[in-house]
Amino acid sequence: MKAFDAVISGAGRWLQKLRPESLRSKSSLAIIVTVALLLELIMAGQYLFARKGIREEVEHRAETELRVKNLEVQKVMVSVETAMANIVWTAERLLDQPDSLYAVIGRVVMQNPTIVGAGLMFTENYYPQKGRWFEPYVAQRDDGTLECAQIGSESHNYLEAEFFKSGMEAAEGNWSEPYFDDTGAKMMLCTYTLPVYDSHGQIAALLGADVSLDWLSDVINAKQIYPSSFNVLVSHSGQVLVCPVESLVMKTTIQEIALSFNDTTASYINRQMMNGRGGHDVITGNDGEKNHVFYAPIDGKTQWSMAVVCNDKEIYAGLHRVGFYLMLLLIAGMALLGFIIYRAARSAHKLQKAHDEKERIGSELRIAHGIQQSMLPKTFPPYPEREDIDIYALLEPAKEVGGDLYDFYIRDGKLFFCIGDVSGKGVPASLVMAVTRSLFRNVSAREDQPETIITAINESMADMNESDMFVTLFVGEIDLDTGLMRYCNAGHDAPLLIGKVVELLPTDTNIPVGLMPGWTYKGMEMTLPPMTTVFLYTDGLTEAEDCNHVQFGKQRMVEMLREALKGSKTDNRKSASGACEPKTIIAMERDAVKRFAGNGEKRGGAQEADIQSDDLTMLAIRYNGGMEGRTLV
């Protein structure tokens, strides 16, 4: 294009210099002939350039088509995988109550219209009283109601089914080979299975979901690049799942289709697709027609592959039609050049607007960071007039705003505190963090029991949780006169106690808040000896990685705490019990994790910058003893 612009510009300058009388001269004629020849050369160059551009555009559109279809298929399949993963732990807890499993299975079937039925396929004779086959199954009828039944039997011997064998072999989430169910649903199905482990770590059953694949054809062929182009979807064994000829679906393999072509490239494409690779090749059919084949694997656990097939003639049909008009367009090059300049100016203006918008968003994020930080206690020591408690905290978000939170305050001689971690990062997580912190303050202002506080927060969060976000949360309450600490943990990492030794605080894990309304949270309590420090943290500490993706880990965290404890015991300025300052503990942990993440040596000898991948939050509370005779705040 630069050469084209230069030639047009030069031709324009020559034509401006020409006068009517000069056209009669041989020199002027030579100039015109020269310009005409240049225009002819430009036409040929533009034709070749346009052909190359069309080819690149087709490749881009085909790649986009593959990516879009990949995402659409992934959206459905991942939703099933997520739904099954969310209930597998419930099934493991209810293995000793087999008849109660129908309710667990029914809930996931009701909430996922793609799942036509789900069940638990127990290993042979797992429940002797139930017989050799036991498969509690829940199916969704056409009217939306659920049908529950135990379908395992000699006539339905799932132990010999392909999806059961492959699921047991995988010992993890596994998609079966698609199959046509001609006994029940009368549709093309694919079964996703997850292992369910018993208390001994053995696979007790496979949790399976039957997914209808009737939507595949509509999704894959919803929109074609060209009228005659088509898409093909095959399973990991080569079974044709979607293609233009319906009689070939589930009855023909991609290998058989490849053999029908008199072209070794077709067999090569078949091998590439079966091996989960992507690419672009041209094959020639028996009729001599050339076809472009773009293929790529479907991401995820299905191991499917998809191909987009476009006819060569149709791709370049437009170019052949406009060949005659190319000369006329070249004559109008000067006008077009002005239009291009105008469009370029508009593009520059749009680019500047986009830059300004980016700056505005950045400014708003910085303001949001300040607002979020202002919601948390940040003055330390927070209660300098008190001698019974010492607190220090640190929150460093990975982005401008984050999803970690901590909070504490004293009411009626009791210290209420919490620490939490919202699933996800960025602005959505920061909004959930703000809501969670506000709920903690509002509920704990009238409730004393940590389990009651967390239950109220869970009900509020679950009621408005349309985005499926959740919060791991630890809430505690310390009676500053007696040292009695009552606490409740909702899926968060257990805190550590630092006294004469470093030990883990016993906790009942429970589930994170916001996942399931009506959950019964259990609280615990213990009496803190004087000069004991409670150390709370989020996974941004233990899961920090160096450049080789090695995590900092809980062991390194504990070693740093023991080092801090050991140093305090040898320091005469510290108490005899060996308790060390909360600020010192957090500073040592922060410095240790920063060194760990920033000083690792990258493979090949290069150094990688210290980039924080997750929000880092720590809260240390040292209980110094009762406050008898002192005025409480």
TIGU-729390 format. One record per atom (N, C-alpha, C): x, y, z; residue in one letter. Coordinates in steps of 0.05 Angstrom, whole numbers, plus 5000, padded with zeros to 4 digits. Example, Ala and Ser with C-alpha at 12.3 -4.5 7.8 and 13.67 -1.06 7.14 Angstrom:
TIGU-729390
526448865156a
524649105156a
526449345156a
525749555142s
527349795143s
525850015157s
This chain:
TIGU-729390
501649765000m
500050005000m
501750255000m
504150245013k
505850485013k
506850544985k
507450334970a
508350374942a
506150494925a
503650394930f
501350494915f
500950794921f
501150874946d
500751154954d
502851334941d
505351224941a
507551384929a
507151434899a
506351214885v
505951244856v
503651434850v
501351404865i
499051574860i
499751864866i
501351914887s
502152184894s
503852304872s
505852144862g
507552244840g
505952294815g
504052114808a
502452154784a
500752414787a
499752464811g
498152704815g
499752954810g
502252954820r
503953194816r
504553234786r
505053004772w
505553034743w
503053144728w
500753044735l
498353134721l
497753434727l
498453524751q
497953804758q
499753984741q
502053894733k
503954054718k
503154074688k
501453884679l
500753874650l
498854094643l
499354224620r
497554424609r
496554314582r
494254424571p
493154324546p
495254324523p
496854534522e
498754554500e
500954344503e
501654274527s
503754084531s
502953804524s
500253754523l
499353484516l
500053424488l
500453624471r
501153574443r
504053494440r
505553544460s
508453484457s
508953184463s
511153094452k
511852814456k
512552754485k
513652954498s
514352904526s
511952864543s
509853034537s
507353004553s
506052734548s
506152644522l
505052384515l
506552164529l
509152194530a
510851994544a
510051984574a
509552214584i
508752214613i
506152074617i
504152124598i
501551994601i
501851694598i
503451604577v
503851324573v
505151204598v
507151344609t
508451244633t
506551204656t
504751414659v
502751394681v
500851154676v
500051124650a
498250904644a
499550634650a
502150604643l
503550354649l
503750314679l
504350534693l
504450504722l
501750424733l
499650534722l
496950454732l
496350164726l
497350064703e
496949784696e
498449604716e
500949694722l
502549544742l
501149554769l
500149784776i
498749804801i
496349624802i
494849604780m
492549424779m
493349134784m
495549054771a
496448774775a
497248734803a
498748934814g
499648904842g
497248904861g
495249074856q
492949084873q
491348824872q
491248704848y
489848454845y
491148234862y
493848224861l
495248024877l
494948084907l
495148344913f
494848414941f
492048354952f
490048404935a
487348344944a
486948054947a
488047894930r
487847604933r
489047504959r
491447624965k
492747554990k
490947645014k
489847885012g
488147985034g
485747815038g
484447725016i
482147555019i
482847285032i
485147185025r
486046925037r
486446965067r
487747185074e
488247235103e
485647285118e
483747425104e
481147475117e
479547215121e
479647035102v
478346785105v
479546625129v
482246635130e
483546495152e
482746615179e
482646885180h
481847015204h
478946955212h
477146965192r
474346905198r
473946615206r
475446435193a
475146155201a
476246105230a
478446235236e
479546215263e
477546325284e
476346555276t
474346675294t
471946495297t
471046375275e
468846185276e
469445955295e
471845845293l
472645625309l
472745715339l
473845955344r
473946045372r
471246095383r
469446215367v
466646275377v
465246015383v
465345825364k
463945565369k
465145415393k
467845445395n
469245315418n
468145425444n
467845695445l
466845815470l
463945735475l
462345725454e
459545655458e
459245365468e
460745185456v
460644905466v
461744885494v
464045025499q
465245025526q
463345135547q
461845345540k
460045465559k
458045255570k
456945095552v
455044895560v
456344675576v
458644565565m
459944345578m
461044415605m
462244655607v
463444735632v
461344785653v
458944885644s
456744925664s
455944655676s
456044445660v
455344175671v
457544085690v
460144125681e
462344035698e
462344185725e
461744445724t
461644605749t
459444515767t
457044465755a
454744385771a
455344115785a
456543935771m
457143675782m
459343695804m
461343855799a
463443885819a
462344015844a
460344175842n
459244315866n
457644125884n
456843895873i
455243715890i
456643455898i
459043405886v
460343155891v
461143125920v
461943345933w
462643325961w
460243265979w
457843375970t
455443305985t
454843005983t
455142895959a
454642615955a
456542445973a
459042535975e
461042385991e
460242386021e
459042606030r
458242626058r
455742456063r
454142396043l
451642256047l
451841966038l
454241856035l
454541576027l
453241386046l
453141466072d
451941286091d
448841316092d
447741496075q
444941536073q
444041516043q
444241286031p
443841256002p
441141355993p
439041336009d
436441416000d
436141725999d
437941866012s
437742156012s
439242275988s
440442105972l
441942205949l
440142315927l
437642225926y
435842315905y
435542615906y
435242725930a
434843015932a
437243175922a
439643075927v
442143205918v
442243205888v
441642975876i
441742945847i
439543115834i
437143105846g
434943255835g
435443545833g
436843655853r
437343945853r
438944035829r
441043875822v
442743955799v
441343915773v
439543715771v
437943665747v
435943895743v
434643985764m
432644195762m
433944455754m
436444505763q
437744765758q
439244775732q
439444555717n
441044545692n
439344415671n
438044575654p
436344465633p
437844285613p
440444325610t
441944165591t
442143875601t
442043835627i
442243565638i
439443435638i
439143225622v
436543085620v
436242885643v
438442815656g
438242625678g
440942595691g
441042525717a
443542485731a
443142255751a
445342125757g
445141915777g
447841845788g
447741665808l
450141565821l
450441275815l
452541195801m
452940915793m
455040795812m
454040645832f
455740535852f
457240285842f
459540245853t
461140015845t
459639765853t
460439545842e
458939295845e
458739215874e
456139165883n
455539075910n
456539265931n
456539525925y
457439725945y
455539715969y
452939705964y
451039665985y
449939385982y
450839195998p
449938915994p
446838895995p
445639056012q
442739036015q
441239145990q
442639305974k
441439415950k
441839235925k
443539035928g
444038865905g
446538935891g
447138785869r
449538825853r
449639105840r
447339185830w
447239445816w
445539645833w
446639875838f
445040075852f
445740345839f
443740455825e
444040715811e
441640885816e
441641045838p
439441245841p
439641455819p
437441485804y
437441655780y
435041845781y
435542095773v
433442295772v
433342405743v
431042395730a
430742495703a
428642715703a
428842895684q
427043115682q
424943055660q
422443055668r
420243005648r
419843255631r
418243215609d
417643445591d
416143665605d
414543595625d
413043795639d
414643945661d
417243875664g
418944015683g
419143875710g
417443675714t
417643525740t
419843325739t
420643225763l
422843035765l
421742755770l
423142555758e
422442275762e
424842135774e
424442015798c
426641885812c
426241585811c
428441445807a
428241155805a
431041035809a
431040785819q
433540625820q
433540455795q
435240525775i
435140405749i
437240195744i
439040155764g
441139955761g
439839675761g
440439505741s
439339235740s
440839075720s
440138835717e
441438665697e
440838765669e
438438875665s
437738985638s
439139255633s
439739395655h
441239645653h
443839605668h
445639455657n
448139385670n
450139605664n
450039825680y
451840045675y
454739975680y
455239755695l
458039675700l
459539605675l
458039535654e
459239465628e
459139695608e
457939915616a
457540135597a
460240275593a
460540395569e
463040535562e
463540765580e
461440925587f
461841165603f
462641085631f
461740855642f
462540775669f
465540675669f
466240525649k
468940415648k
470940645644k
470340825625s
472141045620s
472341235644s
470041275658g
470141445681g
471741325704g
471541055708m
473140925729m
476140935722m
476640905696e
479440915687e
480741185691e
479141395685a
480141665687a
480541745716a
478841655734a
478941725763a
478842035767a
477642165748e
477242455750e
474942535731e
474342795728g
472142875710g
472642765682g
470642635670n
471042505644n
468442515628n
468742595602w
466442595584w
466642335568w
464342195566s
464241945551s
464041995521s
464341785506e
463841805477e
460841845473e
460042035456p
457242075451p
455841825441p
453341785448y
451841555440y
448941625437y
447441455422f
444641505418f
443041335437f
441341465453d
439741315472d
437041245459d
436740995452d
434240915439d
432340765458d
433040785485t
431340645504t
429740845521t
430841075527g
429441255544g
429041535531g
431141695531a
430841965522a
430441995492a
431241785476k
430941795447k
432442035435k
434842075443m
436442295433m
439342235436m
441042405423m
443942365425m
444842475452m
446342315467l
447142385494l
450242365497l
451142495517c
453942475526c
453942485556c
455442305569t
455342285598t
457942395610t
457642575630y
459842675645y
459942545672y
462142435679t
462442295705t
464642405722t
464142395748l
466042485769l
466242265790l
468642185799p
468841985819p
467842085846p
466541925861v
465741975889v
467241795907v
468841915925y
470641755942y
469341715970y
469841475981d
468841426008d
470941516029d
470441456054s
472241556075s
474941426074s
475241206059h
477841066057h
479341156032h
478341346018g
479641445994g
479241265970g
477341085971q
476740905949q
474341015933q
474340965907i
472041045891i
469640875898i
467541015909a
465140875916a
463140875893a
463141085877a
461141105856a
462141315836a
460741325813l
461141535794l
458641705793l
459041965797l
456842155794l
456642225765l
454442155752g
454242195723g
451842375716g
452342535695a
450242715684a
449942655654a
447442585646d
446842545618d
446142805605d
447642885585v
447343155572v
446343105544v
444143235537s
443043225510s
444843385491s
445443265468l
447043395448l
445443495424l
442743515427d
441043605405d
441643895398d
442744045417w
443344325412w
445944365396w
447544155393l
450144175380l
449844275351l
448044145336s
447744215308s
447044505304s
445144605321d
444344885318d
446645075325d
448245005345v
450445175353v
452645175332v
453444935323i
455644915304i
455045035277i
452544995267n
451845095240n
450045335241n
450145495263a
448345725266a
448945935245a
451445965238k
452246175219k
454646085204k
454546095177q
456746005160q
458246235148q
460746185143i
462446395131i
461546465103i
460946255087y
459846285060y
457446105057y
455746155037p
453245995034p
453845695032p
455945615018s
456445335014s
458445215034s
459545385052s
461345275072s
459745125094s
461144955108f
459844795129f
461844725150f
460744645173n
462444565196n
462044275202n
464144155213v
464143875221v
465143855249v
463743705266l
464643655294l
464943355298l
467243275309v
467742985313v
468642945342v
468042705352s
468842625379s
471842545379s
472842485403h
475642415405h
476342145392h
474241975387s
474741725373s
474241745343s
473441995334g
473042035305g
470142015297g
468241975316q
465441945310q
464342225300q
462842225278v
461742475268v
459342555285v
459542795297l
457342895314l
455543095300l
456843255283v
455343465267v
456543475240v
454843465219c
455743505192c
453243565175c
453643665150p
451243745133p
449443505126p
450643275124v
449043035117v
448142895142v
445642915149e
444642805174e
444942505176e
444942365153s
445142075153s
447841975162s
449842165162l
452542085170l
453042115200l
451242275214v
451642335242v
451342085259v
453342035275m
453441805293m
453441535279m
453841535252k
453941285237k
456541265221k
458041485220t
460441495203t
462641625219t
465141535214t
467441655227t
468841845208t
470442025219i
471942205203i
474042055186i
474941825196q
476841665180q
475541575154q
473041485156e
471641395131e
471241615112e
470641855122i
470342085104i
473042155090i
475142145106a
477842205095a
478642015073a
477941755076l
478541555056l
477041595030l
474841735031s
473241775007s
474541984989s
476442134999f
477942334982f
480342204970f
480842274945n
483242184931n
485542374937n
486142424962d
488042634969d
489342554996d
491942544996t
493342465021t
493042685042t
492442935033t
492143145053t
489743095071t
487642965060a
485242905077a
485942715099a
487542515093s
488442325114s
490142475135s
491842655126y
493542805144y
491842975163y
489743115152i
487943275168i
486543095189i
485742865180n
484442675199n
486242605222n
488742545217r
490642485238r
491042715257r
491242955245q
491643195262q
489243245280q
486843215270m
484443255286m
484243045308m
484842795302m
484742575321m
486842615343m
489042755337n
491142805357n
490743075371n
488443205366g
487843455381g
489443695372g
490243695346r
491843925336r
490044095318r
490944345313g
489544525296g
491244605272g
490044725252g
491544805228g
489744875205g
490944915181h
489444985157h
490844845134h
489244705118d
490244565094d
488244575072d
489144515048v
487444515024v
487344235014v
484844125009i
484543854998i
483043874972i
483643684954t
482343674927t
480543434926t
477943474921g
476143254920g
476243094895g
474642884893n
474642714869n
473642874845n
472043084849d
471043244827d
472943464819d
475343474831g
477343674825g
477043944839g
474943964855e
474444214870e
476344234894e
477444474897k
479144524920k
477544624944k
478144534967n
476744614991n
478844685013n
478344905027h
480044985049h
478944875075h
480544735090v
479644615115v
481144745138v
479744875156f
480844995180f
479844825204f
481644735220y
480844555242y
482244625268y
480944555290a
482144615317a
480644445337a
482044385359p
480644225380p
478844395397p
476744275408i
474944405427i
476344385454i
476744615467d
478144615493d
476444465514d
477844375535g
476444245556g
476943945557g
475143805570k
475543515575k
474143335554k
472643455535t
471243295516t
473043165495t
475243295488q
477143205468q
475843195440q
473843365435w
472643385409w
474243565391w
473843555365s
475143725346s
473043825326s
473544065315m
471744195296m
473244285272m
471944265249a
473144355224a
471144535209a
472244755196v
470644925179v
471644885150v
469844815132v
470544745104v
469344965086v
471145095070c
470345305051c
471245235023c
469545285003n
470245234975n
472045444964n
474145364950d
476145554939d
474845754919d
473145654902k
471945834882k
470146044895k
468745964915e
466946154928e
468546364943e
470846284954i
472446484968i
473346704950i
474246634925y
475346844907y
473346924886y
470746854889a
468746924868a
468547224866a
468447364889g
468247654888g
470547794875g
472947684880l
475347804868l
475247784838l
474347554828h
474147524798h
472147714786h
470047764801r
467947944790r
468848234789r
470548314808v
471348594809v
473948654793v
475048454780g
477548494765g
477248714744g
474948714729f
474548914709f
474449194720f
473149214744y
472749484755y
475249594770y
477249424773l
479549514787l
480949744773l
481049744746m
482349964732m
480850224737m
478150214736l
476650464741l
477150564769l
477450384788l
477950464816l
480650594818l
482650494803l
485350604804l
485350884793l
483750934772i
483651204761i
482651404781i
480851304798a
479751484819a
481451474844a
483951394842g
485751354864g
486151614881g
486351834867m
486952084881m
484652154901m
482152114890a
479852164907a
479751974931a
480351724924l
480451524946l
482551574966l
484851684956l
487051744974l
486151954995l
484752164985g
483652355003g
481752245024g
480052055014f
478251925032f
479751765053f
481951625044i
483551475063i
484751655084i
485751885076i
486852075095i
484752165115i
482352215104y
480152295122y
479552075142y
479451825132r
478851605150r
481051565171r
483551615162a
485851585180a
485651795202a
484852035195a
484552245215a
482352175235a
480152055225r
478051975243r
478951755261r
480551565250s
481551345267s
483451455289s
485051655281a
486851775302a
485151905324a
482952035315h
481252165335h
479951955353h
479051735342k
477851525358k
479951405377k
482451375367l
484551265384l
485151455407l
485051715402q
485551905424q
483251885445q
480751855434k
478451825453k
478751575469k
479651355456a
480051105471a
482151135493a
484251285486h
486451335506h
485351495529h
483751705523d
482551865544d
480751705562d
479151525549e
477351355564e
478951175583e
481151065573k
482850895589k
483951045613k
484751295608e
485851465630e
483651515651e
481151565641r
478951615659r
478351365677r
478351135664i
477750885679i
479950845700i
482550895691g
484650865710g
484451045734g
483551295729s
483151485751s
480951395769s
478751295758e
476551195774e
477350955791e
479050785779l
479950555795l
481750635818l
483350845813r
485050945836r
483251065858r
481151205850i
479251305870i
477951075884i
477050875869a
475750635882a
477650505901a
480250495894h
482250375913h
482350535939h
482350795937g
482350955961g
479850925978g
477450905964i
474950855979i
475050585993i
475950385978q
476050115990q
477850106014q
480250226012q
482050226034q
480950386058q
479350596052s
478250756074s
476150606090s
475050386078m
473050226092m
474250046114m
476850006113l
478249816131l
479749976152l
480049856176p
481749986196p
484649996186p
485850236188k
488550256178k
490350426196k
489350496219t
490950636239t
491950436260t
494550406262f
495750216280f
497850356297f
497850296324p
495950126337p
493150246339p
491050086336p
488350206335p
487350296363p
488350166384y
487450236411y
489950276429y
491350506425p
493850546440p
493450576470p
491050636479e
490550676507e
490050406521e
489750186506r
489149926518r
491749766520r
491949616541e
494349446545e
493649146542e
491049086539d
490248806538d
490248696509d
490548866489i
490348766462i
492248926444i
493448786424d
495148916405d
494448796377d
493948976358i
493048886332i
494649016310i
495148866288y
496348976264y
495248826240y
494848966218a
493748836194a
495048956169a
494848806147l
496048886121l
494248786099l
493548956080l
492048866056l
493248996031l
494348826013e
495548925988e
494048785965e
492248935951p
490748815929p
492548755905p
491948545890a
493548475866a
493048675844a
490648795843k
489948995823k
489349255838k
488149445823e
487549705836e
485549655859e
483649475855v
481849405876v
481749105878v
481048995902g
481248715906g
478848605921g
478948345927g
476748215940g
477348115968g
479748175979d
480248106007d
479148306026d
478648226051l
477648416071l
478548326098l
478748516116y
479048456145y
477648686160y
476848636184d
475648846200d
475748766229d
475548966247f
475448906276f
474549156290f
473249116313y
472449336330y
471749226357y
471549396378i
470949316405i
468249406413i
466649226423r
463949286433r
463349136458r
462549276479d
461849156505d
464048976516d
466549076514g
468748926525g
469648686509g
468648666484k
469348436467k
470348546441k
472448406431l
473648466405l
472248296384l
470948416365f
469748276342f
471648316318f
472348096304f
474148116282f
473347916260f
474347976235c
473847786213c
475947826192c
476247616175i
477947626152i
476647466130i
476747556105g
475347406084g
476747446057g
475947266039d
477047266012d
474847205992d
474247395975v
472047365955v
473247215931v
471647035920s
472446895895s
472647095873s
474947075858g
475347265836g
477047505845g
477447685826k
479047925831k
477748165818k
478948395821g
478148635808g
475648755819g
474248915801v
471849065810v
469648895821v
468848665807p
466648505819p
467248415847p
469748315851a
470448215877a
470448445898a
471248685890s
471348905908s
468548985917s
466548965899l
463849025906l
462748825927l
463348565922v
462448355941v
463948395968v
466448475967m
467948525991m
466648756008m
465848965994a
464549196008a
461949106021a
460348946007v
457848846018v
458348676042v
460348496040t
460948306062t
461848456087t
463548656083r
464548806106r
462248966119r
460449076103s
458149226114s
456349036129s
455848796118l
454148606132l
455348526158l
458048486159f
459348406184f
458948626205f
459348876197r
458949086217r
456049106227r
454149086208n
451349116215n
450348886233n
451148636225v
450148406240v
451548386267v
454148426268s
455648386293s
455048616313s
453748826304a
452949046322a
450748956341a
449248746333r
447048656349r
447248356357r
449048216345e
449447926351e
452247876362e
452347686381d
454947626394d
456147366383d
454447176377q
455546916369q
456646926340q
459146846335p
460246856308p
458646686288p
457646446297e
456146276278e
453546416270e
452346566289t
449946716282t
450546936262t
452847066266i
453647286248i
454047176220i
455546956218i
456146836192i
453546736178i
451746616194t
449246516183t
447646756171t
447546976185a
446047206174a
447347316149a
450047326149i
451447416125i
450947226102i
451046966107n
450546766086n
447746796074n
445746836090e
443046856080e
442847106062e
444047326070s
443847576054s
445447546028s
447747416030m
449447386005m
448147195986m
447146965996a
445946765978a
443446865965a
442047045978d
439547145967d
439947325943d
442347455942m
442847645920m
445147555902m
445947295905n
448247195891n
447547095863n
446947265844e
446347185817e
448847125801e
451147225809s
453647175794s
455246945805s
454046785824d
455346545834d
458046605847d
458446835859m
460846895874m
460446815903m
462646745916f
462446675944f
464846795960f
464646775986v
466746896003v
467546696025v
470146636026t
471146486049t
471446686072t
470446616096l
470246816117l
470846686144l
472346826161f
472846736188f
472046966206f
470246906225v
469247116244v
469847016272v
470947196289g
471547126316g
470747346336g
470647276361e
470047466382e
471647386407e
473147576418i
474847536441i
473747696465i
473147566487d
472447696512d
475047806524d
475448066524l
478048176532l
478448156563l
476448086578d
476848036607d
477747756613d
476647566599t
477147276605t
478947146585t
479147256561g
480747126540g
479146916525g
476546886531l
474946686517l
474546776488l
475346606469m
475046666440m
473046476429m
470846586418r
468946436403r
469246506374r
469046306356y
469646356328y
468046156311y
467846226285c
466446066265c
467946096239c
468445876225n
469945886200n
468145806177n
468045966156a
466445906132a
468345866108a
469645626108g
471245556085g
473945696083g
474745846104h
477245996102h
479545826114h
482045906107d
484345766118d
484345806149d
484945596163a
484945606193a
487145786203a
486545966222p
488646146233p
490745976249p
492846116256l
495045996272l
495146136299l
495745986320l
496146096347l
499146106353l
500146336362i
502946376367i
503146446397i
504046246412g
504446286441g
507246196448g
507345986463k
510045866468k
510945706444k
508945616428v
509545476403v
507645586382v
508045506357v
506245576335v
504545326329v
501945366331e
500145136327e
497645236312e
496345036299l
493945096283l
491545106301l
489845306296l
487345336311l
485345126301l
484244956318p
482244756309p
479744896299p
478944826274t
476544946262t
474844736249t
472244806248d
470344646231d
470044806205d
470844686182t
471144846158t
468544976149t
466344836150n
463744936138n
464145006109n
462245136096i
462445216068i
462545526067i
463745636045p
463845926043p
461046046043p
460846306050v
458246436050v
457446516022v
454846516017g
453846595991g
453246355973g
453946115980l
453545885963l
450845755967l
450045715992m
447645555997m
446045676020m
443645776015p
442045886037p
441145656055p
440745726080g
439845526099g
441945356111g
444445396105w
446645236115w
446945286146w
447345076161t
447745106190t
450745116196t
451645346205y
454445386211y
454945316240y
457245186245k
457945106272k
460145276283k
459745376308g
461845536320g
463545376340g
465745476347m
467545356366m
468545566386m
469945476407e
470945666426e
473445556441e
475045736451m
477345656467m
478245906483m
479645856504t
480646076521t
483546126514t
484146376506l
486846456498l
488546506523l
490846376526p
492646446547p
493746736542p
494446876563p
495547146559p
498047126542p
498547346527m
500847376509m
500647166486m
498247106477t
497846926454t
497047096430t
498247036407t
497547176382t
495946996363t
493747106353v
492146966332v
492947086305v
494046916287f
494947006261f
493046906240f
491747096226l
489847026204l
490947126178l
490246986156y
491447056130y
489546956108y
489947056084t
488546956060t
490546796043t
489446656023d
491146486007d
493146635989d
492946905988g
494947055974g
497647035986g
497846946012l
500346896025l
501446626017l
499946416022t
500946146018t
501046065989t
499446185972e
499346105944e
500946295926e
502546475938a
504346645922a
506446475908a
506946525883e
508746355867e
511246505859e
513446355856d
515846465844d
515646425813d
517646495799c
517546495770c
517346205759c
517946005775n
517745725767n
515045605776n
513245785785h
510545695793h
510645515818h
512645545835v
512745405860v
511345585881v
509545485897q
508045645916q
509645685942q
509145915955f
510445975980f
509745766001f
507245686003g
506345466019g
506045516049g
504545346062k
504045376091k
506545316107k
508245136097q
510645056112q
512545296115q
512945446094r
514745676095r
513445886114r
510845916112m
509446116129m
509946046159m
509545786166v
509945706194v
512745736202v
514645676185e
517545706192e
518145996198e
517046186183m
517546466189m
516346546216m
513946436222l
512746496248l
514546386271l
515546146267r
517246026288r
519846186291r
520846286268e
523246456269e
522746706285e
520346826279a
519547076294a
519247016324a
518046776330l
517746706358l
520346656372l
522246516358k
524846466369k
526346726374k
526146916355g
527547166359g
526447326382g
523747306386s
522647456409s
523447336436s
523947066437k
524746946462k
527547026470k
529247086450t
531947156456t
532347456461t
530147606457d
530247896460d
529247966488d
530948086504n
530148146532n
527948356534n
527548496512r
525448696513r
522748576509r
522448326501k
519848196498k
519148056523k
516647976525s
515647836549s
516847566551s
516747456576a
518047196581a
516646976566a
514147006559s
512646796545s
513646766516s
515046956506g
516046936478g
514147056457g
511947176465a
510147296446a
511447526432a
511147556405c
512447766391c
510247956380c
511248196371e
509448406362e
507948316337e
505248376335p
503748316310p
504948456286p
505848706290k
507048846267k
509548706257k
511148606276t
513648466268t
512948216253t
510948066263i
510147816249i
509347866220i
507648066217i
506648116190i
508848226172i
510648396183a
512848496167a
514648276158a
515248086176m
517047866168m
515747686146m
513147636149e
511747466129e
511647616102e
511047876103r
510948026078r
513648026064r
515748086079d
518448096067d
519247826056d
518447606070a
519147336062a
517847266036a
515247326033v
513747256009v
514647425985v
515347675990k
516347845969k
518947745958k
520747665977r
523347555968r
522947305952r
521047135962f
520546875949f
519446925920f
517647105917a
516347155891a
518147305872a
520047465882g
521647635865g
524347535858g
525447345875n
528247275871n
528646995859n
526346865852g
526646595840g
528046615813g
529646415805e
531046425780e
529346285759e
528746425738k
527146315716k
528646105701k
527245915690r
528545705674r
529945835650r
532445755646g
534045875625g
535846105635g
535546175661g
537446365672g
536346645674g
534146705660a
533046985661a
531647035687a
531347285694q
529947365718q
527247475711q
525247415728e
522547495724e
521747705745e
520247905736a
519448125754a
517648025776a
517648165799d
515948105821d
513148195815d
511448015807i
508648075800i
506847935819i
505148085835q
503347965854q
500947855839q
500347605842s
498147465828s
495547465843s
495547515869d
493147495885d
493247695907d
490947775918d
490847965940d
492147835964d
493747995978l
495247906002l
494148056027l
493147896045t
491948006070t
492747846094t
493547996115m
494347866140m
493248036164m
492447896185l
491448026209l
492547876233l
493948016251a
495147896275a
493948036299a
492947876318i
491647976343i
493047846367i
494448006383r
495647906407r
494047976432r
493247766446y
491747796471y
493747806494y
493848036508n
495848066529n
494947986557n
492247946560g
491247876586g
488848056593g
487547986616g
485048126624g
485548426631g
483348566634m
483448856639m
482048926665m
482248756685e
480948806711e
481849076722e
479949236730g
480649486742g
481249706723g
481249656696r
481749866677r
479149956663r
479250196654t
476850296640t
476850196611t
474650066603l
474449946576l
473450166557l
474350136531v
473450316510v
470950206498v
